[in-house]
Each structure stands twice: as C-alpha cells, then as structure tokens.
C-alpha cells in the first residue's frame, strides 16, 4: 500500500482522540443515566420494579446485542465515520425522546432506539483508531474509548442525579440527550475517513475484501492468544460490572449517603481513578511493548492481581475508621480502581493488532459482545443473587460479602492473561504476515 501524500498531523490526530473521547462519554452516559432516575420514572408513570428492570436492561441490551454484528459488518465495508455519526445522532435523539415518553411502551421503544444507535459507537471507533495509530501507539489511542466510557458512567450518575433532582427526570434526559446531536455533526463534518491499513507496515490486507462473518470467527477462534484474551476480559468484566453497578447501593447502605452524595463519591473514588489507571496502563503497555509485546499482557495480569486485595480493603474495612476526614476504605477503592483500569485499553488494542484491517470493526463487535454479555449478564446478577440469599442471616452485610465472593473472578482472569502471553508474539507475527 502506498502511503497517502498528506500524512495526518499530530494536531489532527489529537483532535480525533478528543472527538472519540466525546463519543465514548455520550455512549455510556446516555446508556446509564436512566439508572439514577428510575425511582422518579416509577412514581410518575406508576410502573412496577419488573417494568423498570425491562427498561434498564433487556430493552437496551438485547437490541444492542443483535444490532452489533450487522452494523460492525457494515463498518468494515463502508465509511466508519458516517456510521458513527448516524449512530450518535440516533442514540442521542432517542435519549431525549425518552424524556417525553408517556407510558411504558414508549419507554421501551425509546430505550431500544438507544441500544440500536449505540451499537454503531464502539466497534467502528476502534477500527477507525487502528487505522489512525500504529501498533506502538495503539493502546494509548484505545484508552480514549475506555476513559471516555468510565467518564460517561460517572457523569451520567452525577449529572443525571443533579438535573433530575432540580428539574425533573424528563428534563434531565432531554438536557443530556440533545448535546449528542451536536457531537454527531462534529463527527460527520470534521473527522476524515483514513484508508484501511493506513497505520500498518505495508498496509496489511487493506485491499482485500472483508471476509465473511463466519470467516472472521474462524480466523479469530484459531488464534490461541485471542481466545485467552477474550476469556481474561470476560472474567475481569464479571468483577468490574458487579462492582460498578452495585457500588452505589453499597455506599448508600454502608455509609448512609444520599443519592446525590453517592454519585459524587462514586465519581471520585471509582470512576476518576479507573480512568487514570486506564491511561497509565496504556502508556506503560505501549512503551514496553516496543521491546516485547508480552509486557502489555503481563501488565494486565499484575494489575488484576492487585485489584482483589484492594477491593477487600474497600469492602471489609470498618466504615467508621477515618484518615484526613475520609473513610479509610475509600482509599482502597481508589487503589482497586486504578489497578482495574489497566486491562481494558490493552485488551482492545491487542484484539485490533491480531485482527486484519478488513475485519477490525467486526472483531471489536465480537469481542465487546462477549465482554458485555458475560460481564453484565453474570456480574450484577450473581452479586444480587448472593446478597438476596444471605440477607436473612447477614442483613445489610449481605451485599458486602456478595461483592467479596463475585470479585474473586478477577484472579483467574490474571492467569488467562498470562496464558495469552505465551503465544502472543507468534500470533502477532502471523497476523502481520
């Protein structure tokens, strides 16, 4: 492949990183903001908890899962920039439309619209970034997806709570949804579509037609390091999603915080350090992978091993113990979140490195579908099931010990990262050839 005459400047590449960061923020914020508004929605529309569960879970997750592969397939064939722009427009408009829903059916339909739109976010973005940034810079580039998602999760809780409390849940959804339409226009009219394989030595197989979906699956499943990376990420997600989705409730029950205080506290002791950890992990992975690509996976393994004892400190340390006016347990939460942020950008980058340029959007869709299906499907459910089972004997502490048990999944994930490192160099060499 002949390199384009007008090479992208560093200023422009930084601009693209900023745009992708914004996309990731709105992707996660619009997905999760409903969780902090559900009590008000329930009261106004006279819904049951079962109906709220359908709105916040299956209404989004099922259509998001089903739309992921066809949209990623399209992104491997057509303009990724345009697909992302349409996706951002759709999910932002549907988030705002949720704010004017008048009954349960309309809520279901608007959340399904959010799920379809958001399926056009992460996979095309990962593919686009892989063509902008070479392998030695790719983990840092992919960290924008992770950091943006973490920031969106925290901002959704904080802004959704504040806006809902002061202006009502309808206005909160409208206020948070409409700005995304501006982001969609920014993507469409300011981001360029790079040639496929632009950042690869020799261009990879950029000129080859995209293989069939079954061909992509067969290719990826045949690579040992990819299989181990996906398993490691899924086990990490069980701990991560279990912790993130139940941590606000744990803070309310254990520390007596109000919903507003909980959102701010969660943002400071979990979301912010996780974002910092993702960046630190990406920088270290890129720096040391120049010598040996296995360093990136060893880093993920070490970070995950450090997560569990830190989580134990957060979950088990007496709530009344203070240090500089802050509960000692919160410092352990910061450490756990820092270390837990390492694996995500590295995993995304490694999956893109193993994939060929003509299959990268679909590769990310397949990887993230497994990640979300296992992590979101098992983590929160297992925590809730164990907490309910132990509630009669442990009372409020049932949630504490449920989190202790489910978080154990982070330890075997470290072993899976080590197993992936065993064949990584050979697998990457074969992919580049």
C-alpha positions in Angstrom: 0.0 0.0 0.0 1.3 3.5 -0.9 1.2 5.9 1.9 -1.1 8.9 1.3 0.5 12.1 0.3 -1.0 14.2 3.1 0.0 12.4 6.2 -2.2 13.3 9.2 -0.6 15.9 11.5 -0.1 15.3 15.2 -2.5 18.2 15.9 -5.2 16.5 13.8 -4.6 13.1 15.5 -5.0 14.7 18.9 -8.3 16.3 17.7 -9.5 12.8 16.6 -8.7 11.5 20.0 -10.7 14.2 21.6 -13.7 13.5 19.3 -13.6 9.8 20.1 -13.4 10.6 23.8 -16.6 12.7 23.5 -18.3 9.8 21.6 -17.4 7.3 24.3 -18.7 9.7 27.0 -22.1 10.2 25.4 -22.2 6.5 24.5 -22.0 5.4 28.2 -23.8 8.4 29.8 -26.9 8.0 27.7 -26.9 4.3 28.4 -26.7 4.5 32.2 -28.3 7.8 33.1 -31.8 6.1 33.4 -30.5 4.1 36.4 -30.3 7.2 38.6 -33.7 8.4 37.5 -35.7 5.2 37.8 -37.4 6.0 41.1 -38.9 9.2 39.7 -39.9 7.5 36.5 -41.6 4.8 38.5 -43.5 7.3 40.6 -44.9 9.4 37.7 -45.8 6.6 35.3 -46.9 4.1 38.0 -44.5 1.4 36.9 -43.5 -1.8 38.7 -40.0 -2.8 39.5 -40.2 -5.5 36.9 -41.1 -2.9 34.2 -38.2 -0.8 35.4 -35.9 -3.8 35.0 -37.1 -4.3 31.5 -36.4 -0.6 30.6 -33.0 -0.5 32.1 -31.8 -4.0 31.0 -33.3 -6.1 28.1 -34.9 -3.2 26.3 -31.4 -1.9 25.6 -29.2 -4.9 25.9 -31.0 -7.3 23.5 -31.3 -5.0 20.6 -27.8 -3.7 21.2 -26.5 -7.3 21.0 -28.5 -8.1 17.9 -27.5 -4.9 16.1 -23.8 -5.2 16.9 -22.7 -7.6 14.2 -24.6 -6.2 11.2 -23.5 -2.7 12.0 -19.9 -3.7 12.5 -20.0 -5.7 9.3 -21.2 -2.6 7.5 -18.4 -0.6 9.1 -15.9 -3.0 7.6 -17.3 -2.2 4.2 -18.4 1.4 4.3 -17.4 4.7 5.8 -16.9 4.3 9.5 -17.1 8.0 10.2 -20.6 8.2 8.6 -21.8 5.1 10.6 -20.6 6.6 13.8 -22.2 10.0 13.1 -25.6 8.3 12.4 -25.3 6.2 15.5 -24.5 9.2 17.7 -27.5 11.1 16.2 -29.9 8.1 16.7 -29.0 7.3 20.3 -28.9 11.0 21.4 -32.3 11.7 19.8 -33.7 8.5 21.4 -32.3 9.6 24.9 -34.0 12.9 24.5 -37.2 11.2 23.3 -37.2 9.0 26.5 -37.8 12.3 28.3 -41.1 12.8 26.5 -42.4 9.2 26.8 -45.9 9.0 28.2 -46.2 5.3 29.0 -44.3 2.0 29.4 -44.5 1.1 25.7 -42.9 4.4 24.6 -40.2 4.0 27.2 -39.4 0.5 25.9 -39.3 1.7 22.3 -37.0 4.7 23.0 -34.6 2.6 25.0 -34.5 0.1 22.1 -33.6 3.0 19.9 -30.7 3.9 22.2 -29.5 0.3 22.0 -29.5 0.3 18.2 -27.8 3.6 18.0 -25.1 2.7 20.5 -24.2 -0.4 18.5 -22.7 2.0 16.0 -20.4 3.6 18.5 -17.5 1.5 19.8 -16.7 -1.1 17.0 -16.4 1.5 14.2 -14.5 3.8 16.5 -12.0 1.1 17.4 -11.5 0.3 13.7 -11.0 3.9 12.8 -8.5 4.5 15.6 -6.5 1.4 14.5 -6.0 3.0 11.1 -5.0 6.4 12.5 -2.5 5.0 15.0 0.3 2.4 14.5 0.6 -0.7 16.8 3.2 1.1 19.1 0.7 3.9 19.9 -2.5 1.9 19.7 -3.1 1.1 23.4 -2.9 4.8 24.3 -5.3 5.6 21.5 -7.7 2.9 22.5 -7.6 4.2 26.1 -9.8 7.1 25.0 -12.6 4.6 24.5 -12.1 3.2 28.0 -11.5 6.6 29.7 -14.5 8.1 27.9 -16.7 5.2 28.9 -15.7 5.5 32.5 -16.2 9.2 32.5 -19.6 8.8 30.9 -20.6 6.3 33.6 -19.6 8.8 36.3 -21.1 11.8 34.6 -24.3 10.0 34.0 -24.8 9.4 37.7 -23.7 12.8 38.8 -25.4 15.0 36.1 -28.5 12.7 35.9 -28.9 12.9 39.7 -28.4 16.7 39.9 -30.6 17.5 36.9 -33.3 15.1 37.9 -33.4 16.4 41.5 -33.6 20.1 40.3 -35.5 19.9 37.0 -37.2 16.5 36.9 -36.3 13.3 35.2 -37.8 14.3 31.8 -35.7 17.4 31.5 -32.6 15.5 32.7 -32.9 13.1 29.8 -33.6 15.9 27.3 -30.7 18.0 28.5 -28.3 15.1 28.4 -29.5 13.7 25.1 -29.6 16.8 22.8 -25.9 17.8 23.0 -25.1 14.4 21.4 -26.7 15.6 18.2 -24.0 18.3 18.0 -21.4 15.7 18.5 -22.8 13.7 15.6 -22.5 16.7 13.3 -18.9 17.3 14.5 -18.0 13.7 13.6 -19.7 13.9 10.2 -18.1 17.2 9.1 -14.7 17.3 10.8 -13.4 13.7 11.0 -11.8 12.2 7.9 -12.1 8.5 6.9 -8.5 7.1 6.9 -7.6 4.4 4.3 -7.8 0.9 5.8 -4.5 -0.3 6.9 -3.1 3.2 6.8 -1.0 2.7 10.0 0.1 -0.8 9.3 3.6 -1.6 7.9 2.9 -2.3 4.3 -0.8 -1.7 4.7 -1.7 -5.3 5.9 -4.6 -6.7 3.8 -6.2 -3.3 3.4 -7.0 -4.0 -0.3 -8.6 -7.4 0.4 -12.4 -7.6 0.5 -13.8 -8.1 4.0 -14.1 -11.9 4.8 -17.4 -13.4 5.7 -18.7 -13.3 9.3 -18.0 -17.0 9.7 -14.6 -16.5 8.2 -13.7 -13.8 10.8 -15.0 -16.0 13.6 -12.9 -19.0 12.4 -9.8 -16.8 12.0 -10.1 -15.3 15.5 -11.0 -18.6 17.2 -8.0 -20.3 15.6 -5.6 -17.8 17.4 -4.7 -19.1 21.0 -3.8 -15.6 22.3 -7.1 -14.1 21.2 -9.1 -16.9 22.9 -7.3 -16.3 26.2 -7.5 -12.5 25.9 -11.3 -12.7 25.5 -11.7 -15.1 28.4 -9.5 -12.9 30.6 -11.5 -9.8 29.7 -14.8 -11.6 30.3 -13.7 -12.7 33.8 -12.4 -9.2 34.5 -15.8 -7.8 33.5 -17.6 -10.1 36.0 -15.8 -8.3 38.8 -15.9 -4.9 37.1 -19.6 -4.8 36.3 -20.5 -6.4 39.6 -18.6 -3.8 41.5 -19.6 -0.8 39.4 -23.4 -1.5 39.3 -23.7 -2.4 43.0 -21.1 0.0 44.4 -23.6 3.0 44.7 -26.1 0.8 46.6 -23.2 -0.4 48.8 -22.3 3.2 49.6 -25.8 4.1 50.5 -26.4 1.1 52.8 -23.0 1.1 54.5 -22.2 4.9 54.7 -25.8 6.3 54.8 -25.1 8.6 51.8 -27.9 10.3 49.9 -28.2 9.6 46.1 -26.5 12.9 45.3 -23.7 12.3 47.7 -23.4 8.7 46.3 -23.0 9.9 42.7 -20.2 12.4 43.6 -18.5 9.8 45.9 -18.6 7.1 43.2 -17.2 9.5 40.7 -14.2 10.4 42.9 -13.3 7.1 44.4 -14.1 4.8 41.4 -14.6 6.5 38.0 -11.8 9.0 38.2 -9.1 6.6 39.4 -10.2 4.0 36.9 -9.8 6.5 34.0 -6.4 7.4 35.3 -5.5 3.7 35.6 -6.6 3.1 32.0 -4.3 5.8 30.8 -1.3 4.7 32.9 -1.8 1.1 31.7 -2.0 2.2 28.1 1.2 4.3 28.3 3.2 1.6 30.0 1.9 -1.1 27.6 2.9 1.0 24.5 6.3 1.8 26.0 7.3 -1.7 27.0 5.7 -3.5 24.1 8.3 -2.0 21.8 10.7 -4.4 23.4 8.3 -7.3 23.8 4.6 -7.3 23.1 4.0 -9.7 26.0 4.8 -6.9 28.5 1.3 -5.5 27.9 -0.4 -8.7 28.9 1.9 -9.2 31.9 0.9 -5.7 33.0 -2.8 -6.6 32.8 -2.2 -9.8 34.8 -0.3 -7.8 37.5 -3.0 -5.1 37.7 -5.7 -7.7 38.1 -3.9 -9.5 40.9 -3.5 -6.1 42.7 -7.3 -5.4 42.4 -8.6 -8.1 44.7 -6.7 -7.3 48.0 -7.6 -3.6 47.4 -11.2 -4.5 46.9 -11.2 -6.5 50.1 -9.9 -3.4 51.9 -12.7 -1.3 50.4 -15.4 -3.8 51.3 -14.3 -5.0 54.7 -12.6 -2.0 56.4 -14.7 -0.6 59.2 -16.8 2.3 57.9 -16.1 4.5 61.0 -12.3 4.5 60.5 -11.2 7.8 59.0 -8.0 9.3 57.6 -7.9 13.0 56.9 -11.6 13.1 57.2 -12.2 10.4 54.6 -13.1 6.8 55.3 -10.0 4.6 55.1 -12.0 2.2 52.9 -12.3 4.8 50.2 -8.5 4.9 49.7 -8.6 1.1 49.0 -11.4 1.8 46.4 -9.1 4.3 44.6 -6.3 1.7 44.5 -8.6 -1.1 43.2 -10.0 1.2 40.5 -6.5 2.4 39.4 -5.3 -1.2 39.0 -8.6 -2.4 37.5 -8.3 0.2 34.7 -5.2 -1.3 33.2 -6.7 -4.2 31.2 -9.4 -2.6 29.1 -7.4 -0.4 26.6 -4.7 -3.0 26.3 -7.2 -5.7 25.5 -8.9 -3.6 22.9 -5.6 -2.7 21.3 -4.4 -6.4 21.3 -7.6 -7.6 19.6 -7.1 -4.9 16.9 -3.5 -5.9 16.4 -4.4 -9.5 16.0 -7.2 -8.7 13.6 -6.6 -7.8 9.9 -7.5 -4.3 8.8 -10.5 -5.5 6.8 -12.1 -7.2 9.8 -11.4 -4.8 12.7 -14.9 -3.4 13.4 -16.4 -6.9 13.4 -13.6 -8.1 15.6 -14.3 -5.4 18.2 -18.0 -6.1 18.0 -17.5 -9.8 18.6 -15.1 -9.1 21.5 -17.2 -6.4 23.1 -20.4 -8.5 22.8 -18.8 -11.4 24.7 -17.4 -8.9 27.2 -20.8 -7.2 27.9 -22.8 -10.4 27.7 -20.7 -12.3 30.3 -19.8 -9.2 32.4 -23.1 -7.5 32.5 -25.1 -10.8 32.4 -23.3 -12.6 35.2 -21.6 -10.0 37.4 -24.5 -7.9 38.7 -26.8 -10.9 38.7 -24.5 -13.0 40.8 -24.0 -10.2 43.3 -27.7 -9.7 43.6 -28.5 -13.4 43.9 -25.9 -14.0 46.7 -27.0 -10.8 48.5 -30.6 -12.0 48.5 -29.6 -15.5 49.6 -27.6 -14.2 52.6 -29.9 -11.3 53.5 -31.8 -13.2 56.2 -28.6 -14.1 58.0 -26.3 -11.2 57.3 -28.7 -8.3 56.9 -27.1 -5.2 55.3 -23.8 -7.0 55.2 -25.1 -9.5 52.7 -24.2 -7.2 49.8 -20.7 -6.7 51.2 -19.9 -10.4 51.2 -21.6 -11.0 47.9 -19.2 -8.5 46.3 -16.3 -10.2 48.1 -17.2 -13.5 46.5 -18.0 -12.4 43.0 -14.9 -10.2 42.8 -12.8 -13.4 43.0 -13.3 -13.7 39.2 -10.5 -11.1 38.8 -7.9 -13.6 40.0 -8.4 -16.3 37.3 -8.5 -13.5 34.7 -4.9 -12.7 35.6 -4.0 -16.3 34.8 -5.7 -16.1 31.4 -3.7 -13.0 30.6 -0.5 -15.0 31.4 -1.7 -17.8 29.2 -2.4 -15.4 26.3 1.1 -14.0 26.6 2.6 -17.5 25.9 1.8 -17.4 22.2 1.3 -13.7 21.6 4.5 -13.0 19.7 3.9 -15.9 17.3 0.3 -14.9 16.8 1.0 -11.3 16.1 3.8 -12.2 13.7 1.4 -14.5 11.8 -1.3 -11.7 11.7 1.2 -9.2 10.3 2.4 -11.7 7.7 
